[in-house]
Amino acid sequence: MKKLNYAVLEESGYKGYILKDAPEKVLQFGEGNFLRAFADYWFDVSNEKAGWNGKCVLVTPISGFLHDIINEQEGLYTLYLRGRENGEKVDRKRVISVVSRCLNPYEDADFDKMLEVAKSPDLEYVVSNTTEAGIVYVPECQLNDRPCSSFPGKLTQCLYARWQAKQSGLVILSCELIDNNGKELLKCVNQYIDQWGLEEDFRRYVNEDCTFCSTLVDRIVPGRIRDPQEVARLEEENGYSDALIDVGEVFGVWNIEGPAWLEEKLPFKKAGLNCPVVPDVTPYKKRKVRILNGAHTGFVLGAYLAGFDIVRECMENETVLKFMNTMLYDEVIPTLPLDKDDLYAFAGAVQDRFNNPFVNHELMSISLNSTSK
């Protein structure tokens, strides 16, 4: 079976949206399953629905091998969004074509290419998901490292190269799962500016011309398909082999904390995507924690003692479902400071998410550390 690339995709008869060439507008730190099923999907849909006409350059946060596979496939990969939507089972396939290439900055030539992308007048955004441990200040990092070991160090190197090239400021969208991820990232960059003795004009550029956004991401991404029989079936159906197949749930929301003008600058609203720009993401985090995580915590132990093993079984049981909905609508939602229609819609989506026919979410897995949660 031939490996996926543009020529093979054309041979396969794929009829979906594809964009082969476009300016590189995003520098993305992180090449893993989550960002490819989340942020890259958002930008890919924006190309189709909003005429954004952009590409994403991926950067590996740590040295590895995935960049070779991404480049062999010319940035293409197949994404399946699976779950329930308005009570209906959904299994959507989309070939993502928004990725232009992937750089490994631990290779000397790719480090230089990363800085060249950073200096490009086409560049508009930096996106990152370098895990919860990624936004950290490592004092051993130096400006002349090739590259800095920390992600904030690499970002400071890129922004400094861009400032020296007299290019405009960037919008930085942090997706790491920590509170105030954008603010924490900016704090680390300022620490490197201090440590490295960089110019005050550069500090003003970082803090005034660039826009560091804290964001809240919400999409479950199981990632690669592990069943070899299913992989073989999909290869036969698709007419190509894809080493980068990715799977995410249908539901997705990206809350971005930023100025009002950003909602119009970003292509997501025009593309009809669930990506509101808000002054503060804190209420949306409360919504997610109290409704999504709270529902899990509320019923999981009792349901396990009643003989259930996975979440979907609970949603198929009238007693557990009624208990969960009573808890959410009568006890949890009244405590939240958001529009009631928004909260009801989110709670309704949670029931669909818990009833996902493609995910066997074990109750004992949810109960792990449930007291601290």
N, C-alpha and C positions, 0 to 999 in steps of 0.2 A: 504494500500500500504506500503510495507517495505521501511525503510529508507536506503539510499545509504551507503554501505560499501563494502569492497572487496568481501565478500561472496555473497552479494546481486547482485553486479555488474556481477559476474561470472554467477549467476543464470539467469540474464537478457539476456545473450547471446551477450553482448557488444563485438565487434570485434576490437576495436581500440587499440592503444598502451597503455600499463599500466606497471609501474615499482613499485613493492611492497616494496622492500628493497634496500637501498643504503646508503652510508655514508652521514651524515648531513654536507653539505658544505656551507650552507647559513644561517645566522642569520638575520631574516627579521623583522624590526620594522614596523608594520602595517599589518592588516589582512583584510582590507576592499576590496570593489569591485574592485577598481582601480588596486592595486598591484596584486590581484589574476587574473585579466584579462590581465595584462601587464607583469610585471617581472616574475611572476610564470609561465605564459604561455611560456615566452622566455626560462626559464630553463627546463620546461617540454619538449618542442620541442628539446632542446639540448640533453636531455637524449635519445630521439628517433633517432635524425638525426646525432648527433656528438659523441654518446657513452660517454656522460659526467659522467653518473652514480652518480648523486647527489640528495640530498633532501634538502628542505628548512624548517627550524624551524621558525614558526611565533611567534611574541611577540606582545601582545596588548599594544599600547602606553598608553592607559588609561584603568582603570578597567571597565569591561563590562561582557557580557554573550556570545559573539560570539565564544570565545575559546571553550566553552563546546560543541557547535554545531559542530565545526570543528573536535574536538576530537571524538565525537560520530560517525561522518562519516569517521573516520580514515584518515582525511585530504583530502578525495576525494570530488570533486565537478564538475558539468557540466558547461562548458563554451560554449556559442554560439557567434561566430563571424559573424556579419551580416552587409551587405551593398552592395556596388558595387565595382567591380574590373575589370578594362579594359572594362567598360560599361556593364558588366554582373552582374545580381543579384546573391548574394552569401549568403548562410545561412549554416554555418559549425558548427557541434557539435564536441566537444572533451571533454572527461573526463580527468581532470587534476589530475595526481597522484604524483606530485613532492613534495607535502607538507607532512611532516612526522607527525607533531603535532603542537599544538598551546599552548603557555605558557602565563599565566597571572601573571606577576611578583609582582602584588599587593597581591597575595597569597604567604605565606612564603615559601612553598615547591617549588613553581614554580620560585621564585626569585633565589633559590639555583640552580635549574635546568638550568636557564638562564646563570648563571656564569659557570656551568659545560660545557655547549655548547661553551661558549666563550673560555674556556681553552682547547677545543678539538683539537688534531692535524689534524683532518679532515677538520676543518673550514677554509674557504678561503675568504668568502665575507660577508660583511654586506650590506643589502639593506634597504632603509627607505623611507616611505612616511607618515609623521606624520602631514600633512596639512601645509599650509603656516605659521601657528603659532607654528609649532613644533620645528623649529630650533631657540631656544631662550635660553639665559643664565639666569638662575634663581638663584640668589646668596644665597637663603635660602637652596639650596640643599647641602647635606653633604655626604662625602664618605661612612659613615656607615648607610645611609638611606636604607631602604628595601622596595621599591627602591627609587631612586631620582625621583622627580615629573617630571623633564624635560627630554626629549629624549637625549640631549647632555650629561646630567648628567648620565643617564643609560649607554650610550655608553662609557663614561669615566670609569665607574665602570667595565664594561666588558673588556675594553682594559687593565685596570690595573690588573685585575685578570689574563688575558692572559699573560701579561708581567711577572708577578710574577711566572707563570707556565713555563716561558722560551719557549714560543711558538712563531712561526714566525709571522710577520706582516700581516695585512689583507688589502684587497681592499674594500674601503667603497664607495658605489654607492648611492648618495642622489637623490631622485626623487621629493622632495618638490618643489612646484611651486614658487620659489623665485630665483632671480638672484644669480649666484655664490653659489649655495646651498652647494657644497662640501667645498668651502673655508670658508663659514660662519659657517658650522658645525665644521671644524677644529679650527676656531677661538674660538668657545665656549668651545671646549675640552681643549684648552690651558688656557682659563680663569679658568677652574676648576683645572687644574694642579697647577696654581698659587695660587688659593684660598685655596686648600687643602694642599699646601706645599709638593707636591709629588716629587720624586727623579728626578734629571736631566737626568739620564739614561732612565727613563720612558718617559720624554719629547722627547729625541732623538728617542726613539722607535716609538712614535706616529708620529713625524714629518718626520722621515727618513725611517723607516721600513714599516710603514703603508702608503697606497696610498689613499688619499681622492680625489674623483672625483666629479666634478660638472657635472651634466647631464641634458639633455633636453628631456623630454618625450612627446610623441604625440600619443594619442589614445583616442577617445571619448568612455567613458564607462557608458552607461545608467544604468548598474547594474541589480538589480533584476527585474523579470517580474511581473508586477502589475496586469495584467488581470487574474482573477481566472480561467476563461474558458481556456485560453491558458496554464496556469499552469497544469490544469487537463488533457488537451490533451497531453502535453509533458510527464506527469507522465505515462499516459497510453501507449504512444509510447515507453518510456524508460524502463518501467517495474520496476520503483522504485520512491520513493519520495526523493526529494533533496531540503533541506532548504537553500542551498548555491548557487543555480543556479545564474550564472553571465552572463552578455551580454556586449560585446564590439563591436566596429566597426571593419571591416576587416583591414583597414589601421592601421599601427603602425610603429613608428620609435623611436629608443632610441639612441640619440647622446651622447657619453661619452667623456668628456674631460680628457685625460690621456696620459701617455707615450706610445711610439710606441709598446713596448713589450706587453702591456696590450691586444691589439687586438688579439694576438696569444694565450695569456693565457685564455682569456674568451672563452667560447665554442660557442658563437653566430655566428661568421663568418663561422666556420666549418659547423654549422647547417643551413647556408643559410639565416640567419635572418638579418633584416635591422637595424644593430646596429654598425655604424662606430665609431671607436675611433679616435678622432681628437685632435689637439693641443689646440683648442679654440672653444667652442660651440657658441660664440657670433654671428658669421655669420649665423649659423643655426637658432638661435633665431630670427634674422632679417628676414630670409626666412619665418619662420612660421608666424611672426607677420604681415609682409608686404603682403604676398600672401594670407594666410588663413584668418587672422583677417581683413586685408585690403580689401579683396574681400567682406567680409560681410559688413563692414562699408561703402564701396563704393556704393553698390546697395540697401541696405536694406530699407532706408527711401523712396527713390523714388519708389521702388517696392511696398511698403506698400500703398503709395498714389495712385498707379496704380491699387490697388485692390487685391494684393496678401497678404497671411497671413503666409505662411511657405516657407522655403528655397527651398524645392523640387519643389514647383510650379514655382518658379523663373527659375530653371534649365530647366523646360519644356517649357519655353517661349522664343522664338527666339530673341526677342528684348533685354530682360534682360540678357540672356546668352551672346549675342554678346557684349553688353556693358561691362559685367564683363571681358570677354576675351580680349577685346581691352585694357581695363585698365591694366590688369595683364601683357600682353605680350608687349605692347607698352610703358607703363609708369612705372610699378613697377619693372619688372624683370631687365631692364637695370640699375637700381640703386643698384643691389645686387652684392656682391663680391664673388660669387660662380660660378662654372662651369655652362655654359648655359644649357647643356643637363640635368644636375641635377635639375636646376630650372624649366625647361620645364616639366620634369617628375613629380616634386612636384606639379606644377600648374595643370597638367592633373589629378593627384590623387585628388586634391581639388574638381574638377568638379564631380568626382565619389562620393566623400564624401558628397558634398552638395545634391547629387541626391539619397541619401540613402533612400530606400523605407521603412525602418523600423523605421525611426526617423522623427517625426514631429517637426522640429526646428522652433519655432515661430519667426517672424521678430521682433515683439515687445520685445521679450526676448533679442535678439541680440542688439537692439537699446538702452537698458538700460545702462546708463552711457557712451553712445557712444562718447560724446564730449571728455571726459577724455581719452577714449581708443584711 
